[in-house]
Amino acid sequence: MSAEARRALVTLVIDGREVTVPQGATVYQAARSTGIDIPIFCYHDRMPPLGACRMCLVEVQKMPKLQTACTLEASEGMVVSTTSPAVRAAQESILELLLINHPLDCPICDKGGECPLQDQTFRYGPGRSRFVEAKRDYAKPISLGPLLALDRERCILCWRCVRFGEIIAGDDALKGFVRGFTSEIGTPLGLPVESKFIGNTIAICPVGALTSRIYRFRARPWDNEPVASTCAHCGVGCSVWLDVRGGEILRARAREEPEVNDVWLCDLGFFGHGYVAAGDRLTTPLVRREGRLYEASWDEALGLVAERLRSARERGPGRVAFLGGRRLSNEDASAAGRFFRDVVGTPHLDHRVDAPPDGASLGVSWGLRSSLDELGRGDVFVLVGCDITEEYPVLWLRIKAAIDRGASLVIVHAGRLEIRRHARCELLDRHDRLAPLVSALAAAVSGAVGAGSGAAARDDLVGEGATGDDLAAAARVIASGERVHVLLGRLALDGPAGRDLLRSADGLTRRVNGTLHIARGRGNDFGAQRFGLLPGEGGMDAPGILRGAAAGALDLLYVAGSDPATAVTDGAAWESARGGVGFLVVHEAFLSATAQAADVVLPVLVLPEKDGTITNLEGRTLTLRAAVKGPGQARADREIFDLLTARMGVAHGHGTVARIEPVAEPTAARGGASPPLILVIADRLFTQGSMTGRCRGLTDLAGTAHCLVHPADAARTGVTDLGLVELATEHASVIVQARVSDATLPGQVLVHRGYDGVPVHALVRWSPAPVGVEIWPIAPPGAPPGGGTP
């Protein structure tokens, strides 16, 4: 061992054991590394030590007072005792003080059985209290939001929940108020908690103070059977424990996976499982007769589908097309690809159902170009049209950790993101002007790299939403990075001139030798991409399939793992496709809008009901485990394809995994004059779609469909905050609630997709030009919301 390596280690003695640890480690970490237990409450190894609870006191030779092990750095030759009489007395005193007012309601407390306070009281407590006064009593529980309840009398003021919001999530969701004896935890201004990560505060609370309003009083930990699986909502692929009791998933918990989600989940991962047990799951096949869907046997349904597939195949190759993949496992996607290519003989397959024909999404491979761990070690992050907390929230936690270590964040967006206070630079412009803004930034970065950090951006390169100084500052930050990561989101790729923007972002990234990531896709889009659900030679992509169906070029359209009726960004394109295709087959768990229009609906298992794998946005293969059984006669998608293969008289094949290559460099999209107000349709983490709309608590977080209008535009059009407005394009109109906010920019109206009751996709048609929208106030605040009318 070199002298330098020896200097990086220190050796100390803990309870008579010699321990060697890296320099900088704390006494607590040194003790834990050798299996010595030191009790803690406030300490969490993903946050800096605080030393607030004093439970980890130890005795150190030659130090006059007891020390907190979580804050004391281990040093060479240190002699530590964790079990001396003085330490034992201190531990008993701390626990005695904590229990003065703590209710002894363990038999009904949700934390019972997995409560550190309960465990440590048994192990380190005095066994009898000298305090006999009546305990404090508070109203309980206090609702802090749709998901979170606070039992104030149980709180031991460890500050874990507060520090999580300050340090890990950066959202300051919970705060401590007042001081001393009257200190309490609450939300700023007493409003419902605003966080996408509040489930983590429940998980790390060492007592039953913070509890889930969804899981509260439903089970004890020893009643549950934990199943190790993977969350498949957003594409990060977080590792989870699914706690099952009586054949139902009662809660989800983060399962530690340092290279993916570490020990965290977003609230969609924590609470987005309620749809599995929804009462309106499809349980039997449905077949259309005389214009209506009727229940049928599997034999009848599969026979009809196989007959129609054979008939279409006989009319010539390519009369069948397949759409879907986001909700399929890797095994399902592979089976679908083999079935339609090898058995049906069609090259028309695609999973990119929500991609427009003129955007850049169809020209690149989706996903990260590095591992999540490597991305987390970056020193400059550039978000271009990527609302990271709405699209990949746990990925934001990695970026936030990097920012805390000194990394820089640059935001290029068409609105103000909730994480903007963590950014070094923010460049904002209207959605239809993002492409020239990125071009100007790329030129400024080239100048900064070529001329040194003092280079300034010329005013003739600047878009309307930023000054030359803004661009120069952002360019200097980007040029100074050694590990630059640029993340392009859906809004950038599918916006006006998205191909120009992609080319400019690629040039910017190459100039600083960085990495360009396509932050596009959710669920198992990445597995569908990897396992061949993309057009074959001569095949049509998703927009082409819809156009072909509308033109009568398809006899049969097969949909699995998607809901095109709500996902396709041009509502009329789907309606025309459905009207033009002779036969529609749909795999579904619910009677979705697509299923309602189908000729045959086959009930399928959802991912928590299947064994298999999925692929996350970095290309990592992750394991799924069936936590519960599916309802009724529902079957796995791959089983259905196997049954159809047998019915069509073809032996099972063994197809190879398709290699996905990027398309040639994109060409510039056509431009056009910008209308006074343009429509921007964005993604949101919490929505009211067919799955999340059936998850208790998440529907409250999603709220009602609404649009964001800038105060200047609201004043000009007479729109009032929380009033109802009609949004109208040349194609359709919808009625939504308006929220006046500077989170959007002047000249644009932002609405979110994912609210099935408000079909915002009906407002637009596929076009590279900005979509003009008119807005009219139709009701004051407090009026009941209306529906949409295409």
Salt bridges, closest charged atoms under 4 A:
ASP37 OD2 - ARG123 NH1 3.27
ASP45 OD2 - ARG32 NH1 3.57
ASP45 OD1 - HIS44 ND1 3.72
ASP45 OD1 - ARG46 NH1 2.99
GLU96 OE1 - ARG130 NH2 2.67
ASP105 OD2 - LYS140 NZ 3.51
ASP105 OD2 - ARG154 NH2 3.04
GLU114 OE2 - ARG251 NH1 3.12
ASP151 OD1 - LYS140 NZ 3.40
ASP151 OD2 - ARG154 NH1 3.43
ASP151 OD2 - ARG216 NH1 2.87
GLU153 OE2 - LYS140 NZ 3.00
GLU166 OE2 - LYS175 NZ 3.08
ASP172 OD1 - LYS175 NZ 3.52
ASP172 OD2 - ARG421 NH2 2.76
GLU184 OE2 - ARG152 NH2 3.46
ASP243 OD2 - ARG251 NE 2.59
ASP243 OD2 - ARG253 NE 2.81
GLU248 OE2 - ARG218 NH2 3.17
GLU256 OE2 - ARG46 NH2 2.95
GLU259 OE1 - ARG620 NH1 3.00
ASP262 OD1 - ARG46 NH2 2.61
ASP280 OD2 - ARG694 NH2 2.68
ASP299 OD1 - ARG647 NH2 2.38
GLU300 OE2 - ARG289 NH2 2.94
ASP332 OD2 - LYS610 NZ 2.52
ASP332 OD1 - ARG638 NH1 3.21
ASP350 OD1 - ARG352 NE 2.85
ASP354 OD2 - ARG326 NH2 3.48
ASP354 OD1 - ARG520 NH1 3.29
ASP354 OD2 - ARG753 NH2 2.92
ASP373 OD2 - ARG377 NH1 2.45
GLU390 OE2 - LYS196 NZ 3.32
ASP404 OD2 - LYS400 NZ 2.89
GLU418 OE2 - LYS196 NZ 2.40
GLU426 OE1 - ARG420 NH2 2.70
ASP429 OD1 - ARG433 NE 2.98
ASP432 OD2 - ARG430 NH2 2.95
ASP460 OD1 - ARG458 NE 3.07
GLU464 OE1 - ARG433 NH1 3.46
ASP494 OD2 - ARG520 NH2 2.80
ASP500 OD1 - ARG503 NH2 2.50
ASP506 OD2 - ARG510 NE 2.74
ASP525 OD2 - ARG326 NH2 2.95
ASP525 OD1 - HIS351 ND1 3.03
ASP555 OD1 - ARG315 NH1 2.80
ASP555 OD1 - ARG319 NH2 2.82
ASP570 OD1 - ARG765 NH1 3.64
GLU588 OE2 - ARG327 NH1 3.22
ASP599 OD2 - ARG578 NH2 3.04
GLU609 OE2 - ARG281 NH1 2.93
GLU618 OE2 - ARG620 NE 2.70
ASP637 OD2 - HIS587 ND1 2.86
ASP637 OD1 - LYS610 NZ 3.01
GLU639 OE2 - ARG635 NE 3.65
ASP642 OD1 - HIS652 ND1 3.77
GLU661 OE2 - ARG659 NE 2.66
ASP683 OD2 - ARG490 NE 2.87
ASP683 OD1 - ARG753 NE 2.66
ASP713 OD1 - ARG716 NH2 3.18
GLU730 OE2 - HIS731 NE2 3.99
